[in-house]
């Protein structure tokens, strides 16, 4: 005899449990999947550590530009601005 806890759903208890496991991601995980996930997290962590410990390569350029802006002598060519705008529009299309 079958007892349907959710009348009209058409899903029995075993199917509902299996469906819930699939949604939660618990079903089908293998130690290989977990190992790959751990390796990925380790790699990302290492990359983040390297990025945070690396010196800012462009710091000198930023400081030079900031000094020019503060002194009021920073100039941008109209051609450069137009070219950048067109390039951005081309990339978005």
PDB file of N, CA, C and O in Angstrom:
ATOM      1  N   UNK A   1       0.837  -1.181   0.000  1.00  0.00           N
ATOM      2  CA  UNK A   1       0.000   0.000   0.000  1.00  0.00           C
ATOM      3  C   UNK A   1       0.880   1.242   0.000  1.00  0.00           C
ATOM      4  O   UNK A   1       1.842   1.319   0.764  1.00  0.00           O
ATOM      5  N   UNK A   2       0.562   2.207  -0.843  1.00  0.00           N
ATOM      6  CA  UNK A   2       1.344   3.434  -0.975  1.00  0.00           C
ATOM      7  C   UNK A   2       0.628   4.571  -0.270  1.00  0.00           C
ATOM      8  O   UNK A   2      -0.581   4.751  -0.420  1.00  0.00           O
ATOM      9  N   UNK A   3       1.391   5.338   0.503  1.00  0.00           N
ATOM     10  CA  UNK A   3       0.829   6.511   1.167  1.00  0.00           C
ATOM     11  C   UNK A   3       1.475   7.731   0.531  1.00  0.00           C
ATOM     12  O   UNK A   3       2.695   7.890   0.574  1.00  0.00           O
ATOM     13  N   UNK A   4       0.670   8.572  -0.046  1.00  0.00           N
ATOM     14  CA  UNK A   4       1.160   9.774  -0.705  1.00  0.00           C
ATOM     15  C   UNK A   4       1.073  10.938   0.269  1.00  0.00           C
ATOM     16  O   UNK A   4      -0.020  11.378   0.623  1.00  0.00           O
ATOM     17  N   UNK A   5       2.233  11.438   0.702  1.00  0.00           N
ATOM     18  CA  UNK A   5       2.257  12.544   1.658  1.00  0.00           C
ATOM     19  C   UNK A   5       1.952  13.887   1.009  1.00  0.00           C
ATOM     20  O   UNK A   5       1.549  14.834   1.685  1.00  0.00           O
ATOM     21  N   UNK A   6       2.140  13.963  -0.265  1.00  0.00           N
ATOM     22  CA  UNK A   6       1.854  15.186  -1.016  1.00  0.00           C
ATOM     23  C   UNK A   6       0.849  14.863  -2.096  1.00  0.00           C
ATOM     24  O   UNK A   6       1.230  14.629  -3.243  1.00  0.00           O
ATOM     25  N   UNK A   7      -0.439  14.846  -1.752  1.00  0.00           N
ATOM     26  CA  UNK A   7      -1.437  14.475  -2.748  1.00  0.00           C
ATOM     27  C   UNK A   7      -1.348  15.351  -3.997  1.00  0.00           C
ATOM     28  O   UNK A   7      -1.219  16.572  -3.911  1.00  0.00           O
ATOM     29  N   UNK A   8      -1.418  14.713  -5.136  1.00  0.00           N
ATOM     30  CA  UNK A   8      -1.415  15.441  -6.394  1.00  0.00           C
ATOM     31  C   UNK A   8      -0.037  15.775  -6.918  1.00  0.00           C
ATOM     32  O   UNK A   8       0.096  16.287  -8.030  1.00  0.00           O
ATOM     33  N   UNK A   9       1.004  15.490  -6.124  1.00  0.00           N
ATOM     34  CA  UNK A   9       2.349  15.851  -6.585  1.00  0.00           C
ATOM     35  C   UNK A   9       2.901  14.847  -7.579  1.00  0.00           C
ATOM     36  O   UNK A   9       3.733  15.190  -8.419  1.00  0.00           O
ATOM     37  N   UNK A  10       2.433  13.588  -7.484  1.00  0.00           N
ATOM     38  CA  UNK A  10       2.911  12.569  -8.407  1.00  0.00           C
ATOM     39  C   UNK A  10       4.318  12.104  -8.103  1.00  0.00           C
ATOM     40  O   UNK A  10       4.914  11.390  -8.909  1.00  0.00           O
ATOM     41  N   UNK A  11       4.873  12.493  -6.949  1.00  0.00           N
ATOM     42  CA  UNK A  11       6.238  12.118  -6.583  1.00  0.00           C
ATOM     43  C   UNK A  11       6.174  11.340  -5.280  1.00  0.00           C
ATOM     44  O   UNK A  11       5.637  11.831  -4.286  1.00  0.00           O
ATOM     45  N   UNK A  12       6.727  10.111  -5.279  1.00  0.00           N
ATOM     46  CA  UNK A  12       6.714   9.353  -4.031  1.00  0.00           C
ATOM     47  C   UNK A  12       7.869   9.801  -3.145  1.00  0.00           C
ATOM     48  O   UNK A  12       8.711  10.590  -3.572  1.00  0.00           O
ATOM     49  N   UNK A  13       7.912   9.308  -1.935  1.00  0.00           N
ATOM     50  CA  UNK A  13       8.907   9.736  -0.949  1.00  0.00           C
ATOM     51  C   UNK A  13      10.330   9.529  -1.399  1.00  0.00           C
ATOM     52  O   UNK A  13      11.165  10.413  -1.204  1.00  0.00           O
ATOM     53  N   UNK A  14      10.642   8.382  -2.001  1.00  0.00           N
ATOM     54  CA  UNK A  14      12.003   8.092  -2.444  1.00  0.00           C
ATOM     55  C   UNK A  14      12.427   9.053  -3.549  1.00  0.00           C
ATOM     56  O   UNK A  14      13.554   9.549  -3.559  1.00  0.00           O
ATOM     57  N   UNK A  15      11.509   9.307  -4.478  1.00  0.00           N
ATOM     58  CA  UNK A  15      11.831  10.249  -5.559  1.00  0.00           C
ATOM     59  C   UNK A  15      12.029  11.647  -5.003  1.00  0.00           C
ATOM     60  O   UNK A  15      12.926  12.367  -5.444  1.00  0.00           O
ATOM     61  N   UNK A  16      11.211  12.039  -4.047  1.00  0.00           N
ATOM     62  CA  UNK A  16      11.335  13.366  -3.453  1.00  0.00           C
ATOM     63  C   UNK A  16      12.666  13.513  -2.733  1.00  0.00           C
ATOM     64  O   UNK A  16      13.316  14.553  -2.841  1.00  0.00           O
ATOM     65  N   UNK A  17      13.081  12.479  -1.997  1.00  0.00           N
ATOM     66  CA  UNK A  17      14.358  12.522  -1.290  1.00  0.00           C
ATOM     67  C   UNK A  17      15.521  12.608  -2.268  1.00  0.00           C
ATOM     68  O   UNK A  17      16.462  13.375  -2.064  1.00  0.00           O
ATOM     69  N   UNK A  18      15.446  11.807  -3.341  1.00  0.00           N
ATOM     70  CA  UNK A  18      16.506  11.831  -4.350  1.00  0.00           C
ATOM     71  C   UNK A  18      16.570  13.187  -5.034  1.00  0.00           C
ATOM     72  O   UNK A  18      17.656  13.702  -5.299  1.00  0.00           O
ATOM     73  N   UNK A  19      15.420  13.760  -5.319  1.00  0.00           N
ATOM     74  CA  UNK A  19      15.356  15.071  -5.941  1.00  0.00           C
ATOM     75  C   UNK A  19      15.966  16.134  -5.024  1.00  0.00           C
ATOM     76  O   UNK A  19      16.679  17.026  -5.484  1.00  0.00           O
ATOM     77  N   UNK A  20      15.682  16.030  -3.738  1.00  0.00           N
ATOM     78  CA  UNK A  20      16.240  16.985  -2.770  1.00  0.00           C
ATOM     79  C   UNK A  20      17.754  16.857  -2.690  1.00  0.00           C
ATOM     80  O   UNK A  20      18.455  17.864  -2.593  1.00  0.00           O
ATOM     81  N   UNK A  21      18.271  15.622  -2.729  1.00  0.00           N
ATOM     82  CA  UNK A  21      19.715  15.418  -2.716  1.00  0.00           C
ATOM     83  C   UNK A  21      20.370  16.045  -3.937  1.00  0.00           C
ATOM     84  O   UNK A  21      21.428  16.665  -3.828  1.00  0.00           O
ATOM     85  N   UNK A  22      19.740  15.886  -5.108  1.00  0.00           N
ATOM     86  CA  UNK A  22      20.283  16.488  -6.333  1.00  0.00           C
ATOM     87  C   UNK A  22      20.312  18.005  -6.230  1.00  0.00           C
ATOM     88  O   UNK A  22      21.289  18.642  -6.625  1.00  0.00           O
ATOM     89  N   UNK A  23      19.241  18.582  -5.701  1.00  0.00           N
ATOM     90  CA  UNK A  23      19.182  20.037  -5.570  1.00  0.00           C
ATOM     91  C   UNK A  23      20.245  20.546  -4.611  1.00  0.00           C
ATOM     92  O   UNK A  23      20.852  21.589  -4.854  1.00  0.00           O
ATOM     93  N   UNK A  24      20.475  19.820  -3.523  1.00  0.00           N
ATOM     94  CA  UNK A  24      21.439  20.271  -2.531  1.00  0.00           C
ATOM     95  C   UNK A  24      22.871  20.010  -2.971  1.00  0.00           C
ATOM     96  O   UNK A  24      23.808  20.545  -2.377  1.00  0.00           O
ATOM     97  N   UNK A  25      23.052  19.192  -4.009  1.00  0.00           N
ATOM     98  CA  UNK A  25      24.391  18.905  -4.503  1.00  0.00           C
ATOM     99  C   UNK A  25      25.063  17.765  -3.773  1.00  0.00           C
ATOM    100  O   UNK A  25      26.215  17.450  -4.071  1.00  0.00           O
ATOM    101  N   UNK A  26      24.383  17.127  -2.817  1.00  0.00           N
ATOM    102  CA  UNK A  26      24.987  16.042  -2.054  1.00  0.00           C
ATOM    103  C   UNK A  26      25.075  14.768  -2.873  1.00  0.00           C
ATOM    104  O   UNK A  26      25.998  13.979  -2.671  1.00  0.00           O
ATOM    105  N   UNK A  27      24.162  14.547  -3.774  1.00  0.00           N
ATOM    106  CA  UNK A  27      24.165  13.317  -4.563  1.00  0.00           C
ATOM    107  C   UNK A  27      25.208  13.427  -5.661  1.00  0.00           C
ATOM    108  O   UNK A  27      25.375  14.486  -6.266  1.00  0.00           O
ATOM    109  N   UNK A  28      25.901  12.340  -5.912  1.00  0.00           N
ATOM    110  CA  UNK A  28      26.822  12.306  -7.035  1.00  0.00           C
ATOM    111  C   UNK A  28      28.190  12.881  -6.742  1.00  0.00           C
ATOM    112  O   UNK A  28      29.048  12.858  -7.625  1.00  0.00           O
ATOM    113  N   UNK A  29      28.442  13.399  -5.546  1.00  0.00           N
ATOM    114  CA  UNK A  29      29.764  13.915  -5.232  1.00  0.00           C
ATOM    115  C   UNK A  29      30.681  12.762  -4.921  1.00  0.00           C
ATOM    116  O   UNK A  29      30.344  11.877  -4.135  1.00  0.00           O
ATOM    117  N   UNK A  30      31.815  12.774  -5.525  1.00  0.00           N
ATOM    118  CA  UNK A  30      32.792  11.730  -5.271  1.00  0.00           C
ATOM    119  C   UNK A  30      33.996  12.351  -4.597  1.00  0.00           C
ATOM    120  O   UNK A  30      34.123  13.574  -4.532  1.00  0.00           O
ATOM    121  N   UNK A  31      34.871  11.511  -4.100  1.00  0.00           N
ATOM    122  CA  UNK A  31      36.082  12.041  -3.476  1.00  0.00           C
ATOM    123  C   UNK A  31      36.922  12.772  -4.516  1.00  0.00           C
ATOM    124  O   UNK A  31      37.650  13.707  -4.183  1.00  0.00           O
ATOM    125  N   UNK A  32      36.823  12.346  -5.781  1.00  0.00           N
ATOM    126  CA  UNK A  32      37.540  13.022  -6.857  1.00  0.00           C
ATOM    127  C   UNK A  32      37.039  14.454  -7.029  1.00  0.00           C
ATOM    128  O   UNK A  32      37.832  15.380  -7.201  1.00  0.00           O
ATOM    129  N   UNK A  33      35.695  14.631  -6.980  1.00  0.00           N
ATOM    130  CA  UNK A  33      35.118  15.976  -7.089  1.00  0.00           C
ATOM    131  C   UNK A  33      35.573  16.849  -5.932  1.00  0.00           C
ATOM    132  O   UNK A  33      35.932  18.012  -6.121  1.00  0.00           O
ATOM    133  N   UNK A  34      35.556  16.283  -4.739  1.00  0.00           N
ATOM    134  CA  UNK A  34      35.966  17.042  -3.558  1.00  0.00           C
ATOM    135  C   UNK A  34      37.445  17.387  -3.643  1.00  0.00           C
ATOM    136  O   UNK A  34      37.850  18.484  -3.258  1.00  0.00           O
ATOM    137  N   UNK A  35      38.262  16.453  -4.148  1.00  0.00           N
ATOM    138  CA  UNK A  35      39.692  16.691  -4.294  1.00  0.00           C
ATOM    139  C   UNK A  35      39.954  17.829  -5.280  1.00  0.00           C
ATOM    140  O   UNK A  35      40.775  18.708  -5.019  1.00  0.00           O
ATOM    141  N   UNK A  36      39.245  17.804  -6.425  1.00  0.00           N
ATOM    142  CA  UNK A  36      39.393  18.875  -7.418  1.00  0.00           C
ATOM    143  C   UNK A  36      38.978  20.210  -6.841  1.00  0.00           C
ATOM    144  O   UNK A  36      39.629  21.225  -7.092  1.00  0.00           O
ATOM    145  N   UNK A  37      37.903  20.224  -6.072  1.00  0.00           N
ATOM    146  CA  UNK A  37      37.425  21.457  -5.460  1.00  0.00           C
ATOM    147  C   UNK A  37      38.464  22.004  -4.495  1.00  0.00           C
ATOM    148  O   UNK A  37      38.721  23.208  -4.470  1.00  0.00           O
ATOM    149  N   UNK A  38      39.065  21.121  -3.699  1.00  0.00           N
ATOM    150  CA  UNK A  38      40.094  21.533  -2.749  1.00  0.00           C
ATOM    151  C   UNK A  38      41.318  22.059  -3.487  1.00  0.00           C
ATOM    152  O   UNK A  38      41.890  23.076  -3.094  1.00  0.00           O
ATOM    153  N   UNK A  39      41.728  21.367  -4.561  1.00  0.00           N
ATOM    154  CA  UNK A  39      42.866  21.830  -5.365  1.00  0.00           C
ATOM    155  C   UNK A  39      42.601  23.209  -5.944  1.00  0.00           C
ATOM    156  O   UNK A  39      43.483  24.068  -5.943  1.00  0.00           O
ATOM    157  N   UNK A  40      41.385  23.423  -6.438  1.00  0.00           N
ATOM    158  CA  UNK A  40      41.021  24.721  -7.018  1.00  0.00           C
ATOM    159  C   UNK A  40      41.091  25.812  -5.956  1.00  0.00           C
ATOM    160  O   UNK A  40      41.648  26.883  -6.196  1.00  0.00           O
ATOM    161  N   UNK A  41      40.527  25.540  -4.788  1.00  0.00           N
ATOM    162  CA  UNK A  41      40.547  26.524  -3.706  1.00  0.00           C
ATOM    163  C   UNK A  41      41.972  26.835  -3.280  1.00  0.00           C
ATOM    164  O   UNK A  41      42.300  27.986  -2.992  1.00  0.00           O
ATOM    165  N   UNK A  42      42.821  25.811  -3.239  1.00  0.00           N
ATOM    166  CA  UNK A  42      44.221  26.016  -2.880  1.00  0.00           C
ATOM    167  C   UNK A  42      44.915  26.880  -3.918  1.00  0.00           C
ATOM    168  O   UNK A  42      45.668  27.789  -3.567  1.00  0.00           O
ATOM    169  N   UNK A  43      44.668  26.604  -5.204  1.00  0.00           N
ATOM    170  CA  UNK A  43      45.281  27.383  -6.279  1.00  0.00           C
ATOM    171  C   UNK A  43      44.837  28.841  -6.219  1.00  0.00           C
ATOM    172  O   UNK A  43      45.653  29.752  -6.364  1.00  0.00           O
ATOM    173  N   UNK A  44      43.556  29.053  -6.008  1.00  0.00           N
ATOM    174  CA  UNK A  44      43.040  30.421  -5.922  1.00  0.00           C
ATOM    175  C   UNK A  44      43.657  31.134  -4.729  1.00  0.00           C
ATOM    176  O   UNK A  44      44.027  32.305  -4.819  1.00  0.00           O
ATOM    177  N   UNK A  45      43.766  30.433  -3.623  1.00  0.00           N
ATOM    178  CA  UNK A  45      44.382  31.023  -2.432  1.00  0.00           C
ATOM    179  C   UNK A  45      45.828  31.419  -2.677  1.00  0.00           C
ATOM    180  O   UNK A  45      46.265  32.488  -2.252  1.00  0.00           O
ATOM    181  N   UNK A  46      46.574  30.551  -3.368  1.00  0.00           N
ATOM    182  CA  UNK A  46      47.974  30.859  -3.673  1.00  0.00           C
ATOM    183  C   UNK A  46      48.078  32.067  -4.588  1.00  0.00           C
ATOM    184  O   UNK A  46      48.927  32.935  -4.386  1.00  0.00           O
ATOM    185  N   UNK A  47      47.205  32.123  -5.602  1.00  0.00           N
ATOM    186  CA  UNK A  47      47.219  33.270  -6.519  1.00  0.00           C
ATOM    187  C   UNK A  47      46.897  34.568  -5.785  1.00  0.00           C
ATOM    188  O   UNK A  47      47.515  35.602  -6.039  1.00  0.00           O
ATOM    189  N   UNK A  48      45.943  34.509  -4.890  1.00  0.00           N
ATOM    190  CA  UNK A  48      45.584  35.699  -4.111  1.00  0.00           C
ATOM    191  C   UNK A  48      46.756  36.150  -3.248  1.00  0.00           C
ATOM    192  O   UNK A  48      47.036  37.345  -3.153  1.00  0.00           O
ATOM    193  N   UNK A  49      47.444  35.192  -2.615  1.00  0.00           N
ATOM    194  CA  UNK A  49      48.610  35.537  -1.790  1.00  0.00           C
ATOM    195  C   UNK A  49      49.692  36.214  -2.619  1.00  0.00           C
ATOM    196  O   UNK A  49      50.282  37.204  -2.188  1.00  0.00           O
ATOM    197  N   UNK A  50      49.952  35.680  -3.810  1.00  0.00           N
ATOM    198  CA  UNK A  50      50.969  36.268  -4.694  1.00  0.00           C
ATOM    199  C   UNK A  50      50.557  37.682  -5.109  1.00  0.00           C
ATOM    200  O   UNK A  50      51.372  38.604  -5.114  1.00  0.00           O
ATOM    201  N   UNK A  51      49.295  37.832  -5.453  1.00  0.00           N
ATOM    202  CA  UNK A  51      48.812  39.154  -5.893  1.00  0.00           C
ATOM    203  C   UNK A  51      48.940  40.185  -4.773  1.00  0.00           C
ATOM    204  O   UNK A  51      49.373  41.313  -5.011  1.00  0.00           O
ATOM    205  N   UNK A  52      48.566  39.802  -3.563  1.00  0.00           N
ATOM    206  CA  UNK A  52      48.625  40.752  -2.446  1.00  0.00           C
ATOM    207  C   UNK A  52      50.054  41.059  -2.026  1.00  0.00           C
ATOM    208  O   UNK A  52      50.330  42.152  -1.532  1.00  0.00           O
ATOM    209  N   UNK A  53      50.967  40.111  -2.214  1.00  0.00           N
ATOM    210  CA  UNK A  53      52.347  40.337  -1.794  1.00  0.00           C
ATOM    211  C   UNK A  53      53.206  40.980  -2.883  1.00  0.00           C
ATOM    212  O   UNK A  53      54.326  41.408  -2.607  1.00  0.00           O
ATOM    213  N   UNK A  54      52.704  41.053  -4.106  1.00  0.00           N
ATOM    214  CA  UNK A  54      53.464  41.645  -5.205  1.00  0.00           C
ATOM    215  C   UNK A  54      53.451  43.167  -5.095  1.00  0.00           C
ATOM    216  O   UNK A  54      52.447  43.765  -4.708  1.00  0.00           O
ATOM    217  N   UNK A  55      54.579  43.783  -5.440  1.00  0.00           N
ATOM    218  CA  UNK A  55      54.598  45.253  -5.431  1.00  0.00           C
ATOM    219  C   UNK A  55      53.725  45.800  -6.555  1.00  0.00           C
ATOM    220  O   UNK A  55      53.559  45.160  -7.593  1.00  0.00           O
ATOM    221  N   UNK A  56      53.183  46.959  -6.343  1.00  0.00           N
ATOM    222  CA  UNK A  56      52.337  47.591  -7.359  1.00  0.00           C
ATOM    223  C   UNK A  56      53.249  48.129  -8.454  1.00  0.00           C
ATOM    224  O   UNK A  56      53.963  49.110  -8.246  1.00  0.00           O
ATOM    225  N   UNK A  57      53.226  47.495  -9.607  1.00  0.00           N
ATOM    226  CA  UNK A  57      54.113  47.831 -10.709  1.00  0.00           C
ATOM    227  C   UNK A  57      53.804  49.210 -11.263  1.00  0.00           C
ATOM    228  O   UNK A  57      54.715  49.925 -11.683  1.00  0.00           O
ATOM    229  N   UNK A  58      52.544  49.594 -11.271  1.00  0.00           N
ATOM    230  CA  UNK A  58      52.154  50.852 -11.886  1.00  0.00           C
ATOM    231  C   UNK A  58      52.142  52.019 -10.897  1.00  0.00           C
ATOM    232  O   UNK A  58      51.708  53.114 -11.254  1.00  0.00           O
ATOM    233  N   UNK A  59      52.604  51.810  -9.676  1.00  0.00           N
ATOM    234  CA  UNK A  59      52.541  52.853  -8.660  1.00  0.00           C
ATOM    235  C   UNK A  59      53.265  54.125  -9.098  1.00  0.00           C
ATOM    236  O   UNK A  59      52.765  55.226  -8.866  1.00  0.00           O
ATOM    237  N   UNK A  60      54.416  53.995  -9.717  1.00  0.00           N
ATOM    238  CA  UNK A  60      55.173  55.172 -10.153  1.00  0.00           C
ATOM    239  C   UNK A  60      54.379  55.956 -11.198  1.00  0.00           C
ATOM    240  O   UNK A  60      54.357  57.186 -11.167  1.00  0.00           O
ATOM    241  N   UNK A  61      53.730  55.249 -12.117  1.00  0.00           N
ATOM    242  CA  UNK A  61      52.934  55.915 -13.156  1.00  0.00           C
ATOM    243  C   UNK A  61      51.759  56.663 -12.531  1.00  0.00           C
ATOM    244  O   UNK A  61      51.470  57.800 -12.901  1.00  0.00           O
ATOM    245  N   UNK A  62      51.089  56.017 -11.584  1.00  0.00           N
ATOM    246  CA  UNK A  62      49.946  56.651 -10.914  1.00  0.00           C
ATOM    247  C   UNK A  62      50.392  57.911 -10.178  1.00  0.00           C
ATOM    248  O   UNK A  62      49.729  58.945 -10.252  1.00  0.00           O
ATOM    249  N   UNK A  63      51.509  57.825  -9.472  1.00  0.00           N
ATOM    250  CA  UNK A  63      52.011  58.986  -8.733  1.00  0.00           C
ATOM    251  C   UNK A  63      52.381  60.131  -9.674  1.00  0.00           C
ATOM    252  O   UNK A  63      52.124  61.296  -9.370  1.00  0.00           O
ATOM    253  N   UNK A  64      52.985  59.798 -10.817  1.00  0.00           N
ATOM    254  CA  UNK A  64      53.355  60.836 -11.790  1.00  0.00           C
ATOM    255  C   UNK A  64      52.106  61.515 -12.356  1.00  0.00           C
ATOM    256  O   UNK A  64      52.060  62.740 -12.475  1.00  0.00           O
ATOM    257  N   UNK A  65      51.105  60.721 -12.701  1.00  0.00           N
ATOM    258  CA  UNK A  65      49.856  61.297 -13.225  1.00  0.00           C
ATOM    259  C   UNK A  65      49.157  62.145 -12.165  1.00  0.00           C
ATOM    260  O   UNK A  65      48.639  63.220 -12.467  1.00  0.00           O
ATOM    261  N   UNK A  66      49.144  61.660 -10.924  1.00  0.00           N
ATOM    262  CA  UNK A  66      48.515  62.420  -9.843  1.00  0.00           C
ATOM    263  C   UNK A  66      49.202  63.774  -9.656  1.00  0.00           C
ATOM    264  O   UNK A  66      48.533  64.784  -9.436  1.00  0.00           O
ATOM    265  N   UNK A  67      50.529  63.796  -9.741  1.00  0.00           N
ATOM    266  CA  UNK A  67      51.279  65.045  -9.598  1.00  0.00           C
ATOM    267  C   UNK A  67      50.931  66.011 -10.732  1.00  0.00           C
ATOM    268  O   UNK A  67      50.786  67.212 -10.506  1.00  0.00           O
ATOM    269  N   UNK A  68      50.796  65.478 -11.961  1.00  0.00           N
ATOM    270  CA  UNK A  68      50.425  66.332 -13.098  1.00  0.00           C
ATOM    271  C   UNK A  68      49.021  66.906 -12.922  1.00  0.00           C
ATOM    272  O   UNK A  68      48.791  68.084 -13.195  1.00  0.00           O
ATOM    273  N   UNK A  69      48.086  66.078 -12.469  1.00  0.00           N
ATOM    274  CA  UNK A  69      46.708  66.551 -12.263  1.00  0.00           C
ATOM    275  C   UNK A  69      46.694  67.610 -11.178  1.00  0.00           C
ATOM    276  O   UNK A  69      46.065  68.656 -11.341  1.00  0.00           O
ATOM    277  N   UNK A  70      47.384  67.349 -10.064  1.00  0.00           N
ATOM    278  CA  UNK A  70      47.424  68.314  -8.961  1.00  0.00           C
ATOM    279  C   UNK A  70      48.047  69.639  -9.390  1.00  0.00           C
ATOM    280  O   UNK A  70      47.631  70.698  -8.920  1.00  0.00           O
ATOM    281  N   UNK A  71      49.040  69.589 -10.278  1.00  0.00           N
ATOM    282  CA  UNK A  71      49.710  70.809 -10.749  1.00  0.00           C
ATOM    283  C   UNK A  71      48.923  71.499 -11.860  1.00  0.00           C
ATOM    284  O   UNK A  71      49.248  72.621 -12.247  1.00  0.00           O
ATOM    285  N   UNK A  72      47.893  70.832 -12.370  1.00  0.00           N
ATOM    286  CA  UNK A  72      47.091  71.425 -13.440  1.00  0.00           C
ATOM    287  C   UNK A  72      47.730  71.349 -14.806  1.00  0.00           C
ATOM    288  O   UNK A  72      47.344  72.089 -15.711  1.00  0.00           O
ATOM    289  N   UNK A  73      48.705  70.464 -14.976  1.00  0.00           N
ATOM    290  CA  UNK A  73      49.398  70.383 -16.262  1.00  0.00           C
ATOM    291  C   UNK A  73      49.086  69.092 -17.015  1.00  0.00           C
ATOM    292  O   UNK A  73      49.675  68.839 -18.065  1.00  0.00           O
ATOM    293  N   UNK A  74      48.178  68.277 -16.502  1.00  0.00           N
ATOM    294  CA  UNK A  74      47.833  67.021 -17.173  1.00  0.00           C
ATOM    295  C   UNK A  74      46.939  67.325 -18.356  1.00  0.00           C
ATOM    296  O   UNK A  74      45.896  67.962 -18.204  1.00  0.00           O
ATOM    297  N   UNK A  75      47.335  66.879 -19.521  1.00  0.00           N
ATOM    298  CA  UNK A  75      46.567  67.101 -20.739  1.00  0.00           C
ATOM    299  C   UNK A  75      46.323  65.770 -21.439  1.00  0.00           C
ATOM    300  O   UNK A  75      47.213  64.922 -21.497  1.00  0.00           O
ATOM    301  N   UNK A  76      45.141  65.593 -21.958  1.00  0.00           N
ATOM    302  CA  UNK A  76      44.790  64.394 -22.709  1.00  0.00           C
ATOM    303  C   UNK A  76      44.460  64.833 -24.120  1.00  0.00           C
ATOM    304  O   UNK A  76      43.733  65.806 -24.319  1.00  0.00           O
ATOM    305  N   UNK A  77      44.991  64.122 -25.100  1.00  0.00           N
ATOM    306  CA  UNK A  77      44.712  64.508 -26.479  1.00  0.00           C
ATOM    307  C   UNK A  77      43.280  64.111 -26.841  1.00  0.00           C
ATOM    308  O   UNK A  77      42.784  63.067 -26.418  1.00  0.00           O
ATOM    309  N   UNK A  78      42.636  64.959 -27.625  1.00  0.00           N
ATOM    310  CA  UNK A  78      41.277  64.682 -28.090  1.00  0.00           C
ATOM    311  C   UNK A  78      41.246  63.379 -28.894  1.00  0.00           C
ATOM    312  O   UNK A  78      40.300  62.597 -28.804  1.00  0.00           O
ATOM    313  N   UNK A  79      42.293  63.170 -29.672  1.00  0.00           N
ATOM    314  CA  UNK A  79      42.395  61.970 -30.492  1.00  0.00           C
ATOM    315  C   UNK A  79      42.415  60.713 -29.615  1.00  0.00           C
ATOM    316  O   UNK A  79      41.783  59.710 -29.946  1.00  0.00           O
ATOM    317  N   UNK A  80      43.133  60.772 -28.513  1.00  0.00           N
ATOM    318  CA  UNK A  80      43.231  59.646 -27.585  1.00  0.00           C
ATOM    319  C   UNK A  80      41.874  59.326 -26.957  1.00  0.00           C
ATOM    320  O   UNK A  80      41.484  58.161 -26.872  1.00  0.00           O
ATOM    321  N   UNK A  81      41.164  60.356 -26.523  1.00  0.00           N
ATOM    322  CA  UNK A  81      39.851  60.168 -25.898  1.00  0.00           C
ATOM    323  C   UNK A  81      38.874  59.564 -26.909  1.00  0.00           C
ATOM    324  O   UNK A  81      38.170  58.603 -26.598  1.00  0.00           O
ATOM    325  N   UNK A  82      38.833  60.121 -28.104  1.00  0.00           N
ATOM    326  CA  UNK A  82      37.923  59.617 -29.138  1.00  0.00           C
ATOM    327  C   UNK A  82      38.253  58.168 -29.487  1.00  0.00           C
ATOM    328  O   UNK A  82      37.348  57.348 -29.645  1.00  0.00           O
ATOM    329  N   UNK A  83      39.523  57.853 -29.606  1.00  0.00           N
ATOM    330  CA  UNK A  83      39.931  56.489 -29.915  1.00  0.00           C
ATOM    331  C   UNK A  83      39.503  55.507 -28.831  1.00  0.00           C
ATOM    332  O   UNK A  83      39.059  54.399 -29.133  1.00  0.00           O
ATOM    333  N   UNK A  84      39.634  55.909 -27.582  1.00  0.00           N
ATOM    334  CA  UNK A  84      39.225  55.036 -26.475  1.00  0.00           C
ATOM    335  C   UNK A  84      37.715  54.825 -26.464  1.00  0.00           C
ATOM    336  O   UNK A  84      37.244  53.713 -26.223  1.00  0.00           O
ATOM    337  N   UNK A  85      36.963  55.875 -26.722  1.00  0.00           N
ATOM    338  CA  UNK A  85      35.502  55.760 -26.764  1.00  0.00           C
ATOM    339  C   UNK A  85      35.082  54.805 -27.878  1.00  0.00           C
ATOM    340  O   UNK A  85      34.250  53.922 -27.668  1.00  0.00           O
ATOM    341  N   UNK A  86      35.660  54.986 -29.054  1.00  0.00           N
ATOM    342  CA  UNK A  86      35.328  54.110 -30.173  1.00  0.00           C
ATOM    343  C   UNK A  86      35.714  52.656 -29.896  1.00  0.00           C
ATOM    344  O   UNK A  86      34.976  51.738 -30.253  1.00  0.00           O
ATOM    345  N   UNK A  87      36.855  52.452 -29.266  1.00  0.00           N
ATOM    346  CA  UNK A  87      37.290  51.094 -28.930  1.00  0.00           C
ATOM    347  C   UNK A  87      36.325  50.446 -27.943  1.00  0.00           C
ATOM    348  O   UNK A  87      35.993  49.270 -28.087  1.00  0.00           O
ATOM    349  N   UNK A  88      35.877  51.191 -26.957  1.00  0.00           N
ATOM    350  CA  UNK A  88      34.923  50.658 -25.973  1.00  0.00           C
ATOM    351  C   UNK A  88      33.588  50.298 -26.662  1.00  0.00           C
ATOM    352  O   UNK A  88      32.985  49.269 -26.359  1.00  0.00           O
ATOM    353  N   UNK A  89      33.151  51.142 -27.567  1.00  0.00           N
ATOM    354  CA  UNK A  89      31.910  50.860 -28.290  1.00  0.00           C
ATOM    355  C   UNK A  89      32.050  49.617 -29.161  1.00  0.00           C
ATOM    356  O   UNK A  89      31.119  48.821 -29.276  1.00  0.00           O
ATOM    357  N   UNK A  90      33.224  49.457 -29.773  1.00  0.00           N
ATOM    358  CA  UNK A  90      33.465  48.299 -30.625  1.00  0.00           C
ATOM    359  C   UNK A  90      33.498  47.010 -29.789  1.00  0.00           C
ATOM    360  O   UNK A  90      32.986  45.979 -30.224  1.00  0.00           O
ATOM    361  N   UNK A  91      34.091  47.068 -28.606  1.00  0.00           N
ATOM    362  CA  UNK A  91      34.187  45.888 -27.744  1.00  0.00           C
ATOM    363  C   UNK A  91      32.803  45.473 -27.245  1.00  0.00           C
ATOM    364  O   UNK A  91      32.526  44.276 -27.157  1.00  0.00           O
ATOM    365  N   UNK A  92      31.949  46.403 -26.925  1.00  0.00           N
ATOM    366  CA  UNK A  92      30.617  46.106 -26.396  1.00  0.00           C
ATOM    367  C   UNK A  92      29.688  45.535 -27.461  1.00  0.00           C
ATOM    368  O   UNK A  92      28.731  44.835 -27.132  1.00  0.00           O
ATOM    369  N   UNK A  93      29.950  45.820 -28.709  1.00  0.00           N
ATOM    370  CA  UNK A  93      29.044  45.363 -29.779  1.00  0.00           C
ATOM    371  C   UNK A  93      29.198  43.907 -30.069  1.00  0.00           C
ATOM    372  O   UNK A  93      28.509  43.374 -30.939  1.00  0.00           O
TER     373      UNK A  93
END
